[in-house]
Amino acid sequence: MASIEELRAERIKKLEALEKAGYNPYPTNSRRTHSIEEAFKNFSDLKDNNKDVVLNGRVMSARGGGALLFVDIYDGSGKIQVVVKSPESPQEIHDFFSSYVDVGDFIEVTGKMFNTKTGQESLLVHGVSMLSKSLLPLPDKYHGIQDEELRLRERYLDILTDQELRKLFEMKAKFWDVSRNFLKTRGFLEVETPTLEITTGGAEARPFATHHNDFDLDVFMRISVGELWQKRLMAAGFPKTFEIGRIYRNEGSSQEHLQEFTNCEFYMAYADYNDGMSLVQELYRTIATEVFGTTKFTTRGYTFDLNDDWQKIDYTDEIVKQTGIDINTATDDEIKEKLEELKVKYDGTNRERLIDTIWKYCRKNISGPAFLINHSLIVAPLAKKNEDGLTAQIFQPILAGSELGKGYSELNDPIDQRKRFEIQQKLIEGGDEEAMMADYDFVDMLEHGMPPTCGFGFGERLFAFLSDRPVRETQMFPLIKPKL
């Protein structure tokens, strides 16, 4: 078998021969009359009227030779068989294919629509030209790209040769279309908020830092889709807003987490977390039905149906039920002892991280659909308190042992919010890199007044779960390290 270097050298020779024969191997324009999809839709009319059709596409396979050659071309809308057949196809057409064309090339073919002896709708070629000469071969059509890193590095080839993967990205586009349409039809205004911030708000995560040269100012890439900005819009009088956009978290990678991803956040005034739960349940069912055609899923070893009743799971009670630990009364040492007993690794820098870790152990035993509610106040710096003063009005959809979204009855008490930011600041000073930065300009906004508001965020991790794929697999071009 020839090496890649040998195959490339052979194609370079064909490229040079093309140019020597007076052909431009990379012309600027084409004369296409139809996409392949359009040619198939209008096949009867084109065939009956003996019309010339000009199609463009990439050569995906070629078979035969001599007086009869079958070539499959693909243009993104569809794939068609083009036939080079004597005497209908002039000899120069045969010569062009045999001398210059390889699998992977982009070509333009002119011909008549016809049915082969087996009835296959095809194009009988009487004209051909090169649109873009490829110098490297495509992956084997039966096996594709086997190396995992190479698949991601040469994603364009992976998508080209894996139609299932192509369909996945078409579904992902529909996932966001459905989400956007769902919110717009319910009166939400789509907005844009800053991606560069002086303080990051809306989540607990380590940010990426950069420098604004014009202002000579250190800034951060956002870790939420404008949570604190959208709340400012509630104060500005907008009743419902949402944004779909990229966010960045300088943290570890896993099947569920990446450093750059797309999320949606929406906010609605004069609503609380009960209103949010009703809307989110409807949203998730709509996404499932319109994107996946079902509400029943098996993913990550769990099975659930979004049309089932959504159980409400109390954060504190569930931890007691599964571990015997009451996070409201247990000491840090007692929580650490339990985590060690359960063989769970933990970061013991502060109580918030310990509580979050023991909860993450518990959530793996919940398939859902469910809403997790009544989180400990220590893990909820932006949510309203419940009447017990110990828990917060947070809700998180639980599916397949993971939280797939998060919403609050948003805290609009400026005095309480200032105190919560001060607690987070102490955590930062104590070495917690994921604690939330204090934004006192946001507190000033709250002092001017913000209506009761419910906010919620979800993202492409939901799509990954419903697709039963690692989130990295559902990104077209995930970040990979450069070649050494």
C-alpha positions in Angstrom: 0.0 0.0 0.0 1.3 3.4 -1.0 2.2 5.8 1.8 0.5 9.2 2.3 3.6 10.9 0.9 3.6 8.7 -2.2 -0.1 9.4 -2.8 0.4 13.1 -2.4 3.3 13.1 -4.8 1.1 11.3 -7.4 -1.6 13.9 -7.0 0.9 16.7 -7.4 1.9 15.2 -10.7 -1.8 15.3 -11.8 -2.1 18.9 -10.6 0.9 19.8 -12.7 -0.5 17.9 -15.7 -3.8 19.7 -15.3 -2.1 23.1 -15.4 0.1 22.1 -18.3 -3.0 21.0 -20.3 -4.4 24.5 -19.8 -6.9 23.7 -17.0 -7.2 25.8 -13.8 -7.3 23.4 -10.9 -8.8 26.0 -8.6 -11.2 28.2 -10.6 -13.1 31.0 -9.0 -16.6 30.2 -10.1 -18.9 27.4 -11.3 -21.9 27.1 -13.6 -24.0 24.9 -11.3 -27.7 24.9 -12.3 -29.0 22.7 -9.4 -28.0 21.3 -6.1 -28.0 17.5 -6.1 -31.1 17.6 -3.9 -32.9 19.8 -6.4 -31.8 17.6 -9.3 -33.5 14.6 -7.6 -36.6 16.6 -6.7 -37.0 17.7 -10.4 -35.7 14.5 -11.9 -38.8 13.7 -14.0 -39.1 17.1 -15.5 -35.3 17.3 -16.2 -35.3 13.8 -17.8 -38.5 14.2 -19.8 -37.4 17.6 -21.2 -33.8 16.3 -21.9 -32.4 19.4 -20.2 -28.7 19.9 -19.5 -28.0 19.8 -15.8 -24.8 21.2 -14.2 -23.9 19.7 -10.8 -21.0 20.3 -8.5 -19.7 18.0 -5.8 -16.8 16.1 -4.2 -15.9 12.8 -5.6 -16.6 10.2 -2.9 -16.0 7.0 -4.9 -15.2 5.8 -8.4 -15.6 2.3 -9.9 -15.3 0.8 -13.4 -13.1 2.0 -16.2 -12.6 2.0 -19.9 -15.9 2.6 -21.7 -18.0 2.7 -18.5 -17.2 4.6 -15.3 -19.4 5.2 -12.2 -18.6 8.2 -10.0 -20.4 9.3 -6.8 -20.3 13.0 -6.0 -21.6 14.7 -2.9 -22.4 18.4 -2.5 -23.8 18.5 1.1 -27.4 18.4 0.0 -27.1 14.8 -1.4 -25.1 12.3 -3.3 -25.6 11.2 -6.9 -24.1 8.7 -9.3 -22.7 10.3 -12.4 -22.0 7.9 -15.3 -19.3 8.3 -18.0 -20.4 6.0 -20.8 -19.3 5.6 -24.4 -20.4 6.7 -26.9 -22.7 9.2 -25.1 -19.7 10.7 -23.1 -17.0 12.0 -25.5 -13.6 10.4 -25.3 -12.0 13.6 -23.8 -14.4 13.1 -20.8 -13.0 9.6 -20.2 -9.5 10.9 -20.6 -10.1 13.7 -18.1 -11.4 11.4 -15.4 -8.6 8.8 -16.0 -5.8 11.4 -16.1 -6.8 14.0 -13.6 -9.6 13.0 -11.2 -9.1 11.4 -7.8 -11.5 10.6 -4.9 -11.7 13.7 -2.8 -11.6 16.2 -5.8 -14.3 18.7 -6.3 -15.6 18.6 -9.8 -18.3 20.1 -12.0 -20.2 17.7 -14.3 -22.7 18.5 -17.1 -25.1 16.0 -18.5 -28.6 14.6 -18.8 -30.7 13.0 -16.0 -31.5 9.3 -16.8 -32.2 5.9 -15.2 -29.6 3.2 -15.3 -30.6 -0.4 -16.2 -31.2 -1.0 -12.6 -33.5 2.1 -12.4 -31.1 4.3 -10.4 -31.5 8.0 -11.0 -28.2 9.2 -12.3 -26.5 11.8 -14.5 -25.0 10.8 -17.9 -22.0 13.1 -18.3 -20.9 14.9 -21.4 -18.9 17.7 -19.8 -16.5 17.9 -16.8 -14.1 20.4 -15.2 -12.1 20.6 -12.0 -13.2 22.9 -9.2 -10.6 22.0 -6.6 -7.9 19.4 -6.8 -7.3 17.5 -3.6 -3.7 16.6 -2.7 -4.4 14.2 0.1 -6.8 11.2 0.1 -10.0 10.8 2.0 -10.3 8.3 4.8 -11.4 4.8 4.0 -15.1 5.0 3.5 -15.8 1.8 5.4 -13.7 2.5 8.5 -13.4 6.3 8.6 -10.8 7.8 10.9 -10.0 5.4 13.7 -7.6 7.4 15.8 -9.6 9.4 18.3 -7.3 12.5 18.4 -7.0 12.5 14.6 -10.8 12.4 14.3 -11.0 15.6 16.3 -8.1 17.3 14.7 -9.4 16.5 11.1 -13.0 17.0 12.1 -14.0 18.1 8.6 -13.1 14.6 7.3 -14.8 12.9 10.2 -18.0 14.8 9.4 -17.7 14.2 5.7 -17.3 10.4 6.1 -19.6 9.8 9.0 -23.2 10.7 8.1 -24.4 9.8 11.6 -22.1 12.5 13.0 -23.3 15.0 10.4 -26.9 14.3 11.5 -25.9 14.8 15.1 -24.8 18.4 14.3 -27.9 19.0 12.3 -29.9 17.9 15.4 -27.8 20.2 17.6 -28.6 23.1 15.4 -32.3 22.2 15.7 -31.9 21.9 19.5 -31.0 25.6 19.7 -33.6 26.5 17.1 -36.3 24.8 19.2 -35.0 26.4 22.4 -35.0 29.9 20.8 -38.5 29.5 19.3 -39.9 28.2 22.5 -38.8 31.3 24.4 -39.7 33.8 21.7 -43.2 32.4 21.3 -43.6 33.0 25.1 -42.6 36.6 24.9 -38.9 36.5 25.7 -36.7 39.1 24.1 -33.3 37.8 22.8 -30.5 40.0 24.1 -26.7 40.2 23.9 -24.6 40.8 27.0 -20.8 41.3 27.4 -18.4 38.3 27.1 -15.5 40.3 28.6 -16.1 41.3 32.3 -14.2 43.1 35.0 -15.8 40.7 37.5 -17.3 37.3 36.5 -20.8 36.7 37.8 -23.6 34.2 37.7 -21.7 31.0 38.5 -18.9 29.5 40.6 -16.1 28.7 38.3 -12.5 29.6 37.6 -12.4 32.1 34.8 -10.0 32.7 31.9 -8.1 36.0 32.3 -7.0 38.3 29.5 -5.9 41.9 29.1 -7.7 44.8 27.4 -4.9 46.8 25.7 -6.9 49.9 25.0 -8.1 50.4 28.5 -4.9 48.8 30.0 -7.2 46.7 32.1 -7.2 43.0 33.1 -10.6 41.4 32.3 -12.2 38.0 32.4 -14.1 35.9 29.9 -17.6 35.3 31.1 -18.6 32.2 33.0 -22.3 32.6 32.6 -24.6 33.9 29.8 -24.9 37.4 31.3 -26.7 36.5 34.5 -26.0 39.7 36.3 -26.5 41.7 33.1 -29.9 40.2 32.4 -31.0 40.9 35.9 -30.1 44.5 35.2 -32.5 44.3 32.3 -35.2 43.2 34.7 -34.5 46.4 36.6 -34.6 48.3 33.3 -38.2 47.2 32.7 -37.8 44.3 30.3 -40.2 41.6 31.6 -38.6 38.6 29.9 -35.1 38.2 28.3 -32.9 35.3 27.1 -29.5 34.9 25.6 -27.8 31.9 23.8 -24.0 32.3 23.7 -20.6 30.9 24.5 -19.1 30.8 28.0 -15.7 29.9 29.3 -14.5 28.1 32.4 -10.9 27.4 33.0 -11.5 24.0 34.6 -10.9 20.3 34.0 -12.4 18.3 31.1 -14.6 15.2 31.5 -17.4 13.5 29.6 -19.7 16.2 30.9 -17.4 19.3 31.0 -15.4 21.5 28.7 -13.8 24.9 29.0 -15.8 26.5 26.2 -19.4 25.7 25.4 -22.8 27.2 24.6 -25.5 27.9 27.2 -28.8 29.6 27.3 -30.1 31.7 30.2 -33.5 33.2 30.5 -35.0 35.6 33.1 -38.6 36.5 33.7 -39.9 39.2 36.1 -42.7 38.7 38.6 -42.0 34.9 38.7 -40.4 32.5 41.2 -38.7 29.1 41.1 -42.1 27.3 41.0 -42.9 29.2 37.8 -39.5 28.3 36.5 -39.9 24.6 37.1 -43.2 24.6 35.2 -41.7 26.4 32.2 -38.5 24.2 32.2 -40.5 21.0 32.3 -42.4 22.1 29.3 -39.2 23.3 27.6 -37.4 20.0 28.0 -40.3 18.0 26.8 -40.6 20.2 23.8 -36.9 19.8 23.0 -37.2 16.1 23.4 -40.2 15.7 21.1 -39.2 18.2 18.4 -35.5 17.3 18.2 -35.3 13.7 19.2 -38.8 12.5 18.4 -39.3 10.9 21.8 -39.4 11.7 25.5 -37.9 8.3 26.5 -34.1 8.1 26.8 -31.5 5.6 27.8 -28.2 7.4 28.4 -25.1 6.9 30.6 -26.7 3.7 31.9 -29.9 5.4 33.0 -33.4 5.2 31.6 -36.0 8.0 32.0 -39.1 9.5 30.4 -39.6 13.2 30.4 -43.3 12.8 30.2 -43.3 11.1 33.7 -44.1 13.2 36.7 -41.0 15.2 37.8 -40.2 14.3 41.4 -39.1 17.1 43.7 -36.0 16.0 45.7 -35.0 17.9 48.8 -31.2 18.6 48.8 -30.7 18.1 52.5 -33.1 15.2 52.9 -31.6 13.3 50.0 -28.1 13.5 51.4 -29.4 12.3 54.8 -31.3 9.5 53.0 -28.2 8.3 51.1 -25.4 9.0 53.6 -26.8 9.7 57.0 -25.2 13.1 57.0 -27.3 16.2 57.9 -25.4 19.0 56.3 -27.1 21.6 58.5 -25.7 20.1 61.7 -22.7 17.9 60.7 -19.2 19.3 61.3 -16.7 19.6 58.5 -14.8 16.7 60.0 -17.9 14.5 60.0 -18.5 15.2 56.4 -14.9 14.4 55.6 -15.1 11.1 57.5 -18.2 10.1 55.5 -16.5 11.0 52.2 -13.5 8.9 53.1 -15.8 6.1 54.1 -17.5 6.4 50.7 -14.1 6.5 49.0 -14.9 9.9 47.5 -12.0 12.3 46.8 -12.7 15.8 48.1 -11.3 19.3 48.3 -11.4 20.2 52.0 -10.5 23.8 51.7 -14.0 25.0 52.8 -17.4 23.8 53.9 -19.1 24.7 50.6 -16.9 22.4 48.6 -17.4 19.5 51.1 -21.2 19.8 50.9 -21.1 20.0 47.1 -18.9 16.9 46.9 -21.1 14.8 49.1 -24.1 15.9 47.1 -22.4 14.9 43.8 -21.9 11.4 45.3 -25.7 11.2 46.0 -26.9 12.5 42.6 -25.4 9.5 40.8 -28.2 7.4 42.2 -31.0 9.5 40.7 -32.1 8.7 37.1 -34.9 11.4 37.0 -36.7 13.2 35.7 -36.6 15.2 38.9 -36.0 18.7 40.3 -33.5 19.1 43.0 -34.7 21.9 45.4 -33.9 23.5 48.8 -30.1 23.6 48.4 -28.0 24.6 51.3 -27.8 28.4 51.4 -24.0 28.2 51.4 -23.9 26.9 47.8 -26.5 29.6 46.6 -25.0 33.1 46.7 -27.5 34.5 44.2 -30.8 32.8 45.3 -33.5 33.8 47.7 -33.7 32.2 51.1 -36.5 29.9 52.0 -38.4 30.7 55.3 -36.2 28.3 57.2 -33.2 30.6 56.6 -31.0 27.6 55.9 -32.0 26.7 52.3 -32.4 28.5 49.0 -35.0 28.6 46.3 -33.0 26.8 43.7 -34.1 24.2 41.2 -32.0 21.9 39.1 -33.3 19.3 36.6 -31.8 15.9 37.5 -31.5 13.5 34.5 -29.2 10.4 34.3 -27.5 11.2 37.6 -26.5 14.7 36.7 -27.8 18.3 37.0 -28.8 19.5 33.6 -29.6 23.1 34.3 -30.0 25.5 37.2 -32.4 28.2 38.2 -33.4 30.4 41.1 -35.9 32.7 42.6 -33.3 35.5 42.1 -32.1 37.3 45.2 -33.3 41.0 45.0 -32.5 42.1 48.5 -29.4 44.3 48.2 -28.4 44.0 51.9 -28.5 40.3 51.8 -26.7 40.2 48.4 -23.9 42.3 49.7 -23.4 40.0 52.7 -23.4 36.9 50.4 -20.8 38.5 48.2 -18.7 39.3 51.3 -18.8 35.6 52.2 -17.7 34.6 48.7 -14.9 37.1 48.9 -13.6 35.5 52.0 -13.7 32.1 50.2 -11.6 33.6 47.4 -9.1 35.0 50.0 -9.0 31.5 51.5 -7.8 30.0 48.2 -11.1 28.9 46.7 -10.6 29.7 43.0 -14.2 28.8 42.1 -15.9 31.1 44.5 -18.0 33.9 43.0 -16.4 37.3 42.6 -18.2 40.2 44.3 -19.9 42.7 41.9 -20.8 45.7 44.0 -22.1 47.6 41.0 -24.7 44.8 40.8 -25.6 45.5 44.4 -26.0 49.2 43.5 -28.5 48.1 40.9 -30.4 46.1 43.4 -30.6 49.1 45.7 -32.4 50.9 42.9 -34.8 48.0 42.8 -35.3 44.8 40.8 -38.7 43.0 40.6 -39.2 39.4 41.8 -37.5 37.4 39.1 -36.9 33.8 38.1 -33.8 32.9 36.1 -32.6 29.6 34.6 -29.7 28.4 32.6 -29.0 25.2 30.5 -26.7 24.3 27.7 -25.3 21.9 25.2 -24.6 19.4 28.0 -28.3 18.7 27.9 -28.0 17.9 24.2 -25.0 15.6 24.9 -26.9 13.7 27.5 -30.0 13.2 25.4 -27.7 12.1 22.5 -25.9 9.8 24.9 -22.5 11.1 23.8 -19.7 12.8 25.7 -20.1 16.6 25.4 -16.7 16.8 23.5 -18.2 14.6 20.8 -21.1 17.0 20.3 -18.8 20.0 19.6 -17.8 20.5 15.9 -14.3 21.7 16.8 -13.4 21.0 20.4 -10.1 22.4 21.5 -7.2 20.0 21.1 -3.5 20.4 21.9 -1.3 21.3 18.9 0.8 18.7 17.2 4.2 18.2 18.8 
